[in-house]
Amino acid sequence: MTTIRRCPDCGVTMEEMEMRTDDGFKLYLVTNEPKPGFLGGLGVKEKVKTLVAVCPECGLIRHYADQ
Ligand SMILES: [Zn+2]
């Protein structure tokens, strides 16, 4: 299922892109929820992937938590 996201300023369809660091690592959110299982017991927090939408008109970038 693809969600159409529109720029709040321009009203045009935003393009989904991937945001990476210079080293090629993907960005992700770290939640306040402990990771399930053993690592959570060690204090490791759960990670959530992000979805990036970019407006081709004005360049606005929006980050969404990929649920
Ligand atoms: Zn825009």
PDB file of the backbone (N, CA, C, O) and the ligand in Angstrom, with CONECT records:
HET     ZN  A 101       1
ATOM      1  N   MET A   1       0.839  -1.194   0.000  1.00  0.00           N
ATOM      2  CA  MET A   1       0.000   0.000   0.000  1.00  0.00           C
ATOM      3  C   MET A   1       0.875   1.246   0.000  1.00  0.00           C
ATOM      4  O   MET A   1       1.778   1.381   0.825  1.00  0.00           O
ATOM      5  N   THR A   2       0.604   2.137  -0.916  1.00  0.00           N
ATOM      6  CA  THR A   2       1.379   3.363  -0.995  1.00  0.00           C
ATOM      7  C   THR A   2       0.506   4.543  -0.569  1.00  0.00           C
ATOM      8  O   THR A   2      -0.607   4.726  -1.061  1.00  0.00           O
ATOM      9  N   THR A   3       1.034   5.326   0.347  1.00  0.00           N
ATOM     10  CA  THR A   3       0.319   6.508   0.789  1.00  0.00           C
ATOM     11  C   THR A   3       0.803   7.707  -0.007  1.00  0.00           C
ATOM     12  O   THR A   3       2.006   7.953  -0.093  1.00  0.00           O
ATOM     13  N   ILE A   4      -0.130   8.459  -0.593  1.00  0.00           N
ATOM     14  CA  ILE A   4       0.238   9.671  -1.320  1.00  0.00           C
ATOM     15  C   ILE A   4       0.427  10.788  -0.295  1.00  0.00           C
ATOM     16  O   ILE A   4      -0.485  11.104   0.469  1.00  0.00           O
ATOM     17  N   ARG A   5       1.617  11.379  -0.288  1.00  0.00           N
ATOM     18  CA  ARG A   5       1.879  12.485   0.634  1.00  0.00           C
ATOM     19  C   ARG A   5       2.036  13.764  -0.170  1.00  0.00           C
ATOM     20  O   ARG A   5       2.750  13.801  -1.172  1.00  0.00           O
ATOM     21  N   ARG A   6       1.358  14.814   0.285  1.00  0.00           N
ATOM     22  CA  ARG A   6       1.403  16.081  -0.439  1.00  0.00           C
ATOM     23  C   ARG A   6       2.132  17.137   0.393  1.00  0.00           C
ATOM     24  O   ARG A   6       2.019  17.178   1.618  1.00  0.00           O
ATOM     25  N   CYS A   7       2.876  17.981  -0.302  1.00  0.00           N
ATOM     26  CA  CYS A   7       3.567  19.080   0.360  1.00  0.00           C
ATOM     27  C   CYS A   7       2.531  20.058   0.912  1.00  0.00           C
ATOM     28  O   CYS A   7       1.638  20.476   0.174  1.00  0.00           O
ATOM     29  N   PRO A   8       2.625  20.431   2.185  1.00  0.00           N
ATOM     30  CA  PRO A   8       1.656  21.364   2.772  1.00  0.00           C
ATOM     31  C   PRO A   8       1.762  22.766   2.182  1.00  0.00           C
ATOM     32  O   PRO A   8       0.810  23.542   2.268  1.00  0.00           O
ATOM     33  N   ASP A   9       2.890  23.099   1.593  1.00  0.00           N
ATOM     34  CA  ASP A   9       3.075  24.432   1.016  1.00  0.00           C
ATOM     35  C   ASP A   9       2.692  24.479  -0.459  1.00  0.00           C
ATOM     36  O   ASP A   9       2.038  25.425  -0.898  1.00  0.00           O
ATOM     37  N   CYS A  10       3.097  23.460  -1.232  1.00  0.00           N
ATOM     38  CA  CYS A  10       2.898  23.484  -2.683  1.00  0.00           C
ATOM     39  C   CYS A  10       1.704  22.645  -3.124  1.00  0.00           C
ATOM     40  O   CYS A  10       1.137  22.900  -4.187  1.00  0.00           O
ATOM     41  N   GLY A  11       1.310  21.654  -2.334  1.00  0.00           N
ATOM     42  CA  GLY A  11       0.191  20.807  -2.703  1.00  0.00           C
ATOM     43  C   GLY A  11       0.534  19.745  -3.734  1.00  0.00           C
ATOM     44  O   GLY A  11      -0.356  19.040  -4.210  1.00  0.00           O
ATOM     45  N   VAL A  12       1.818  19.617  -4.089  1.00  0.00           N
ATOM     46  CA  VAL A  12       2.209  18.604  -5.064  1.00  0.00           C
ATOM     47  C   VAL A  12       2.574  17.306  -4.331  1.00  0.00           C
ATOM     48  O   VAL A  12       2.849  17.308  -3.131  1.00  0.00           O
ATOM     49  N   THR A  13       2.571  16.212  -5.075  1.00  0.00           N
ATOM     50  CA  THR A  13       2.899  14.916  -4.489  1.00  0.00           C
ATOM     51  C   THR A  13       4.377  14.871  -4.121  1.00  0.00           C
ATOM     52  O   THR A  13       5.241  15.223  -4.925  1.00  0.00           O
ATOM     53  N   MET A  14       4.651  14.440  -2.910  1.00  0.00           N
ATOM     54  CA  MET A  14       6.038  14.342  -2.453  1.00  0.00           C
ATOM     55  C   MET A  14       6.607  12.981  -2.851  1.00  0.00           C
ATOM     56  O   MET A  14       5.890  11.981  -2.891  1.00  0.00           O
ATOM     57  N   GLU A  15       7.896  12.962  -3.141  1.00  0.00           N
ATOM     58  CA  GLU A  15       8.553  11.727  -3.549  1.00  0.00           C
ATOM     59  C   GLU A  15       9.189  11.054  -2.349  1.00  0.00           C
ATOM     60  O   GLU A  15       9.837  11.701  -1.526  1.00  0.00           O
ATOM     61  N   GLU A  16       8.994   9.741  -2.260  1.00  0.00           N
ATOM     62  CA  GLU A  16       9.627   8.991  -1.173  1.00  0.00           C
ATOM     63  C   GLU A  16      11.079   8.725  -1.520  1.00  0.00           C
ATOM     64  O   GLU A  16      11.400   8.297  -2.629  1.00  0.00           O
ATOM     65  N   MET A  17      11.941   8.982  -0.570  1.00  0.00           N
ATOM     66  CA  MET A  17      13.373   8.764  -0.769  1.00  0.00           C
ATOM     67  C   MET A  17      13.957   8.117   0.465  1.00  0.00           C
ATOM     68  O   MET A  17      13.311   8.021   1.509  1.00  0.00           O
ATOM     69  N   GLU A  18      15.168   7.684   0.325  1.00  0.00           N
ATOM     70  CA  GLU A  18      15.866   7.080   1.451  1.00  0.00           C
ATOM     71  C   GLU A  18      16.944   8.040   1.899  1.00  0.00           C
ATOM     72  O   GLU A  18      17.665   8.592   1.068  1.00  0.00           O
ATOM     73  N   MET A  19      17.069   8.249   3.206  1.00  0.00           N
ATOM     74  CA  MET A  19      18.108   9.133   3.708  1.00  0.00           C
ATOM     75  C   MET A  19      19.197   8.289   4.372  1.00  0.00           C
ATOM     76  O   MET A  19      18.924   7.480   5.260  1.00  0.00           O
ATOM     77  N   ARG A  20      20.405   8.491   3.933  1.00  0.00           N
ATOM     78  CA  ARG A  20      21.533   7.728   4.468  1.00  0.00           C
ATOM     79  C   ARG A  20      22.641   8.671   4.907  1.00  0.00           C
ATOM     80  O   ARG A  20      22.704   9.828   4.492  1.00  0.00           O
ATOM     81  N   THR A  21      23.495   8.156   5.739  1.00  0.00           N
ATOM     82  CA  THR A  21      24.680   8.923   6.097  1.00  0.00           C
ATOM     83  C   THR A  21      25.726   8.766   4.993  1.00  0.00           C
ATOM     84  O   THR A  21      25.539   7.974   4.070  1.00  0.00           O
ATOM     85  N   ASP A  22      26.786   9.492   5.083  1.00  0.00           N
ATOM     86  CA  ASP A  22      27.854   9.436   4.095  1.00  0.00           C
ATOM     87  C   ASP A  22      28.488   8.048   4.046  1.00  0.00           C
ATOM     88  O   ASP A  22      29.044   7.645   3.024  1.00  0.00           O
ATOM     89  N   ASP A  23      28.400   7.328   5.149  1.00  0.00           N
ATOM     90  CA  ASP A  23      28.982   5.997   5.208  1.00  0.00           C
ATOM     91  C   ASP A  23      28.036   4.935   4.667  1.00  0.00           C
ATOM     92  O   ASP A  23      28.381   3.754   4.627  1.00  0.00           O
ATOM     93  N   GLY A  24      26.842   5.350   4.251  1.00  0.00           N
ATOM     94  CA  GLY A  24      25.890   4.404   3.703  1.00  0.00           C
ATOM     95  C   GLY A  24      24.974   3.784   4.734  1.00  0.00           C
ATOM     96  O   GLY A  24      24.208   2.873   4.419  1.00  0.00           O
ATOM     97  N   PHE A  25      25.046   4.271   5.971  1.00  0.00           N
ATOM     98  CA  PHE A  25      24.165   3.739   7.005  1.00  0.00           C
ATOM     99  C   PHE A  25      22.806   4.407   6.916  1.00  0.00           C
ATOM    100  O   PHE A  25      22.697   5.606   6.657  1.00  0.00           O
ATOM    101  N   LYS A  26      21.783   3.614   7.133  1.00  0.00           N
ATOM    102  CA  LYS A  26      20.438   4.178   7.147  1.00  0.00           C
ATOM    103  C   LYS A  26      20.182   4.874   8.470  1.00  0.00           C
ATOM    104  O   LYS A  26      20.716   4.480   9.507  1.00  0.00           O
ATOM    105  N   LEU A  27      19.354   5.921   8.423  1.00  0.00           N
ATOM    106  CA  LEU A  27      18.952   6.602   9.644  1.00  0.00           C
ATOM    107  C   LEU A  27      17.750   5.890  10.239  1.00  0.00           C
ATOM    108  O   LEU A  27      16.951   5.298   9.514  1.00  0.00           O
ATOM    109  N   TYR A  28      17.624   5.945  11.540  1.00  0.00           N
ATOM    110  CA  TYR A  28      16.463   5.373  12.192  1.00  0.00           C
ATOM    111  C   TYR A  28      16.191   6.138  13.465  1.00  0.00           C
ATOM    112  O   TYR A  28      17.061   6.831  13.993  1.00  0.00           O
ATOM    113  N   LEU A  29      14.973   6.002  13.949  1.00  0.00           N
ATOM    114  CA  LEU A  29      14.600   6.616  15.219  1.00  0.00           C
ATOM    115  C   LEU A  29      14.888   5.644  16.339  1.00  0.00           C
ATOM    116  O   LEU A  29      14.753   4.433  16.167  1.00  0.00           O
ATOM    117  N   VAL A  30      15.285   6.166  17.486  1.00  0.00           N
ATOM    118  CA  VAL A  30      15.421   5.341  18.677  1.00  0.00           C
ATOM    119  C   VAL A  30      14.282   5.729  19.607  1.00  0.00           C
ATOM    120  O   VAL A  30      14.194   6.877  20.042  1.00  0.00           O
ATOM    121  N   THR A  31      13.420   4.783  19.908  1.00  0.00           N
ATOM    122  CA  THR A  31      12.247   5.064  20.731  1.00  0.00           C
ATOM    123  C   THR A  31      12.618   4.980  22.214  1.00  0.00           C
ATOM    124  O   THR A  31      13.742   4.622  22.566  1.00  0.00           O
ATOM    125  N   ASN A  32      11.665   5.311  23.062  1.00  0.00           N
ATOM    126  CA  ASN A  32      11.862   5.148  24.502  1.00  0.00           C
ATOM    127  C   ASN A  32      11.473   3.754  24.967  1.00  0.00           C
ATOM    128  O   ASN A  32      11.622   3.410  26.139  1.00  0.00           O
ATOM    129  N   GLU A  33      10.965   2.945  24.017  1.00  0.00           N
ATOM    130  CA  GLU A  33      10.554   1.590  24.369  1.00  0.00           C
ATOM    131  C   GLU A  33      11.769   0.672  24.368  1.00  0.00           C
ATOM    132  O   GLU A  33      12.598   0.735  23.461  1.00  0.00           O
ATOM    133  N   PRO A  34      11.875  -0.172  25.376  1.00  0.00           N
ATOM    134  CA  PRO A  34      12.979  -1.127  25.361  1.00  0.00           C
ATOM    135  C   PRO A  34      12.797  -2.142  24.237  1.00  0.00           C
ATOM    136  O   PRO A  34      11.677  -2.547  23.927  1.00  0.00           O
ATOM    137  N   LYS A  35      13.895  -2.539  23.639  1.00  0.00           N
ATOM    138  CA  LYS A  35      13.860  -3.550  22.593  1.00  0.00           C
ATOM    139  C   LYS A  35      13.377  -4.864  23.198  1.00  0.00           C
ATOM    140  O   LYS A  35      13.763  -5.206  24.316  1.00  0.00           O
ATOM    141  N   PRO A  36      12.543  -5.602  22.479  1.00  0.00           N
ATOM    142  CA  PRO A  36      12.059  -6.878  23.042  1.00  0.00           C
ATOM    143  C   PRO A  36      13.205  -7.854  23.265  1.00  0.00           C
ATOM    144  O   PRO A  36      14.177  -7.870  22.510  1.00  0.00           O
ATOM    145  N   GLY A  37      13.083  -8.657  24.294  1.00  0.00           N
ATOM    146  CA  GLY A  37      14.037  -9.740  24.523  1.00  0.00           C
ATOM    147  C   GLY A  37      15.255  -9.316  25.327  1.00  0.00           C
ATOM    148  O   GLY A  37      15.225  -8.354  26.095  1.00  0.00           O
ATOM    149  N   PHE A  38      16.310 -10.059  25.126  1.00  0.00           N
ATOM    150  CA  PHE A  38      17.519  -9.943  25.927  1.00  0.00           C
ATOM    151  C   PHE A  38      18.141  -8.548  25.878  1.00  0.00           C
ATOM    152  O   PHE A  38      18.534  -8.003  26.909  1.00  0.00           O
ATOM    153  N   LEU A  39      18.231  -7.969  24.665  1.00  0.00           N
ATOM    154  CA  LEU A  39      18.871  -6.658  24.521  1.00  0.00           C
ATOM    155  C   LEU A  39      18.098  -5.572  25.263  1.00  0.00           C
ATOM    156  O   LEU A  39      18.692  -4.643  25.811  1.00  0.00           O
ATOM    157  N   GLY A  40      16.748  -5.695  25.279  1.00  0.00           N
ATOM    158  CA  GLY A  40      15.936  -4.733  26.019  1.00  0.00           C
ATOM    159  C   GLY A  40      16.266  -4.752  27.494  1.00  0.00           C
ATOM    160  O   GLY A  40      16.265  -3.716  28.158  1.00  0.00           O
ATOM    161  N   GLY A  41      16.546  -5.933  28.000  1.00  0.00           N
ATOM    162  CA  GLY A  41      16.940  -6.078  29.399  1.00  0.00           C
ATOM    163  C   GLY A  41      18.262  -5.401  29.692  1.00  0.00           C
ATOM    164  O   GLY A  41      18.550  -5.055  30.838  1.00  0.00           O
ATOM    165  N   LEU A  42      19.062  -5.212  28.663  1.00  0.00           N
ATOM    166  CA  LEU A  42      20.356  -4.541  28.823  1.00  0.00           C
ATOM    167  C   LEU A  42      20.233  -3.032  28.620  1.00  0.00           C
ATOM    168  O   LEU A  42      21.225  -2.306  28.678  1.00  0.00           O
ATOM    169  N   GLY A  43      18.992  -2.563  28.380  1.00  0.00           N
ATOM    170  CA  GLY A  43      18.778  -1.127  28.224  1.00  0.00           C
ATOM    171  C   GLY A  43      18.825  -0.651  26.794  1.00  0.00           C
ATOM    172  O   GLY A  43      18.828   0.555  26.546  1.00  0.00           O
ATOM    173  N   VAL A  44      18.863  -1.582  25.832  1.00  0.00           N
ATOM    174  CA  VAL A  44      18.856  -1.193  24.421  1.00  0.00           C
ATOM    175  C   VAL A  44      17.438  -0.804  24.022  1.00  0.00           C
ATOM    176  O   VAL A  44      16.480  -1.528  24.294  1.00  0.00           O
ATOM    177  N   LYS A  45      17.322   0.353  23.372  1.00  0.00           N
ATOM    178  CA  LYS A  45      16.003   0.848  22.979  1.00  0.00           C
ATOM    179  C   LYS A  45      15.615   0.331  21.600  1.00  0.00           C
ATOM    180  O   LYS A  45      16.467   0.005  20.773  1.00  0.00           O
ATOM    181  N   GLU A  46      14.320   0.267  21.380  1.00  0.00           N
ATOM    182  CA  GLU A  46      13.798  -0.196  20.100  1.00  0.00           C
ATOM    183  C   GLU A  46      14.079   0.838  19.011  1.00  0.00           C
ATOM    184  O   GLU A  46      14.030   2.043  19.257  1.00  0.00           O
ATOM    185  N   LYS A  47      14.375   0.348  17.800  1.00  0.00           N
ATOM    186  CA  LYS A  47      14.641   1.235  16.667  1.00  0.00           C
ATOM    187  C   LYS A  47      13.477   1.180  15.690  1.00  0.00           C
ATOM    188  O   LYS A  47      12.875   0.126  15.485  1.00  0.00           O
ATOM    189  N   VAL A  48      13.165   2.320  15.091  1.00  0.00           N
ATOM    190  CA  VAL A  48      12.091   2.403  14.104  1.00  0.00           C
ATOM    191  C   VAL A  48      12.661   3.021  12.833  1.00  0.00           C
ATOM    192  O   VAL A  48      13.336   4.050  12.871  1.00  0.00           O
ATOM    193  N   LYS A  49      12.374   2.371  11.707  1.00  0.00           N
ATOM    194  CA  LYS A  49      12.822   2.928  10.427  1.00  0.00           C
ATOM    195  C   LYS A  49      12.065   4.217  10.116  1.00  0.00           C
ATOM    196  O   LYS A  49      10.940   4.415  10.576  1.00  0.00           O
ATOM    197  N   THR A  50      12.681   5.072   9.348  1.00  0.00           N
ATOM    198  CA  THR A  50      12.012   6.315   8.964  1.00  0.00           C
ATOM    199  C   THR A  50      11.730   6.315   7.476  1.00  0.00           C
ATOM    200  O   THR A  50      12.455   5.721   6.678  1.00  0.00           O
ATOM    201  N   LEU A  51      10.658   6.998   7.132  1.00  0.00           N
ATOM    202  CA  LEU A  51      10.293   7.168   5.732  1.00  0.00           C
ATOM    203  C   LEU A  51      10.482   8.647   5.419  1.00  0.00           C
ATOM    204  O   LEU A  51      10.023   9.508   6.169  1.00  0.00           O
ATOM    205  N   VAL A  52      11.151   8.935   4.326  1.00  0.00           N
ATOM    206  CA  VAL A  52      11.448  10.315   3.980  1.00  0.00           C
ATOM    207  C   VAL A  52      10.666  10.705   2.735  1.00  0.00           C
ATOM    208  O   VAL A  52      10.709  10.011   1.719  1.00  0.00           O
ATOM    209  N   ALA A  53       9.953  11.819   2.822  1.00  0.00           N
ATOM    210  CA  ALA A  53       9.233  12.342   1.670  1.00  0.00           C
ATOM    211  C   ALA A  53       9.804  13.714   1.336  1.00  0.00           C
ATOM    212  O   ALA A  53       9.973  14.560   2.214  1.00  0.00           O
ATOM    213  N   VAL A  54      10.098  13.924   0.056  1.00  0.00           N
ATOM    214  CA  VAL A  54      10.717  15.170  -0.387  1.00  0.00           C
ATOM    215  C   VAL A  54       9.814  15.853  -1.413  1.00  0.00           C
ATOM    216  O   VAL A  54       9.314  15.215  -2.339  1.00  0.00           O
ATOM    217  N   CYS A  55       9.616  17.153  -1.235  1.00  0.00           N
ATOM    218  CA  CYS A  55       8.827  17.922  -2.203  1.00  0.00           C
ATOM    219  C   CYS A  55       9.721  18.302  -3.381  1.00  0.00           C
ATOM    220  O   CYS A  55      10.759  18.934  -3.183  1.00  0.00           O
ATOM    221  N   PRO A  56       9.335  17.925  -4.611  1.00  0.00           N
ATOM    222  CA  PRO A  56      10.165  18.256  -5.778  1.00  0.00           C
ATOM    223  C   PRO A  56      10.123  19.743  -6.129  1.00  0.00           C
ATOM    224  O   PRO A  56      10.960  20.219  -6.895  1.00  0.00           O
ATOM    225  N   GLU A  57       9.161  20.479  -5.578  1.00  0.00           N
ATOM    226  CA  GLU A  57       9.036  21.907  -5.896  1.00  0.00           C
ATOM    227  C   GLU A  57       9.897  22.773  -4.981  1.00  0.00           C
ATOM    228  O   GLU A  57      10.747  23.531  -5.449  1.00  0.00           O
ATOM    229  N   CYS A  58       9.667  22.651  -3.651  1.00  0.00           N
ATOM    230  CA  CYS A  58      10.352  23.553  -2.722  1.00  0.00           C
ATOM    231  C   CYS A  58      11.452  22.857  -1.922  1.00  0.00           C
ATOM    232  O   CYS A  58      12.211  23.515  -1.211  1.00  0.00           O
ATOM    233  N   GLY A  59      11.543  21.523  -2.033  1.00  0.00           N
ATOM    234  CA  GLY A  59      12.619  20.816  -1.349  1.00  0.00           C
ATOM    235  C   GLY A  59      12.337  20.490   0.092  1.00  0.00           C
ATOM    236  O   GLY A  59      13.229  20.035   0.809  1.00  0.00           O
ATOM    237  N   LEU A  60      11.101  20.715   0.542  1.00  0.00           N
ATOM    238  CA  LEU A  60      10.747  20.372   1.924  1.00  0.00           C
ATOM    239  C   LEU A  60      10.956  18.878   2.148  1.00  0.00           C
ATOM    240  O   LEU A  60      10.575  18.053   1.317  1.00  0.00           O
ATOM    241  N   ILE A  61      11.566  18.546   3.284  1.00  0.00           N
ATOM    242  CA  ILE A  61      11.782  17.150   3.645  1.00  0.00           C
ATOM    243  C   ILE A  61      10.976  16.830   4.878  1.00  0.00           C
ATOM    244  O   ILE A  61      11.047  17.538   5.883  1.00  0.00           O
ATOM    245  N   ARG A  62      10.204  15.757   4.798  1.00  0.00           N
ATOM    246  CA  ARG A  62       9.443  15.312   5.963  1.00  0.00           C
ATOM    247  C   ARG A  62       9.854  13.898   6.311  1.00  0.00           C
ATOM    248  O   ARG A  62      10.027  13.045   5.440  1.00  0.00           O
ATOM    249  N   HIS A  63      10.005  13.670   7.600  1.00  0.00           N
ATOM    250  CA  HIS A  63      10.346  12.347   8.108  1.00  0.00           C
ATOM    251  C   HIS A  63       9.115  11.734   8.745  1.00  0.00           C
ATOM    252  O   HIS A  63       8.430  12.382   9.537  1.00  0.00           O
ATOM    253  N   TYR A  64       8.834  10.497   8.406  1.00  0.00           N
ATOM    254  CA  TYR A  64       7.739   9.775   9.044  1.00  0.00           C
ATOM    255  C   TYR A  64       8.300   8.529   9.701  1.00  0.00           C
ATOM    256  O   TYR A  64       9.192   7.877   9.159  1.00  0.00           O
ATOM    257  N   ALA A  65       7.775   8.206  10.863  1.00  0.00           N
ATOM    258  CA  ALA A  65       8.130   6.932  11.472  1.00  0.00           C
ATOM    259  C   ALA A  65       7.424   5.842  10.681  1.00  0.00           C
ATOM    260  O   ALA A  65       6.208   5.889  10.496  1.00  0.00           O
ATOM    261  N   ASP A  66       8.185   4.863  10.216  1.00  0.00           N
ATOM    262  CA  ASP A  66       7.633   3.790   9.397  1.00  0.00           C
ATOM    263  C   ASP A  66       6.986   2.770  10.326  1.00  0.00           C
ATOM    264  O   ASP A  66       7.672   1.929  10.907  1.00  0.00           O
ATOM    265  N   GLN A  67       5.669   2.844  10.464  1.00  0.00           N
ATOM    266  CA  GLN A  67       4.954   1.980  11.426  1.00  0.00           C
ATOM    267  C   GLN A  67       4.744   0.595  10.826  1.00  0.00           C
ATOM    268  O   GLN A  67       4.164  -0.277  11.472  1.00  0.00           O
TER     269      GLN A  67
HETATM  270 ZN    ZN A 101       6.696  22.060  -1.537  1.00  0.00          ZN2+
END
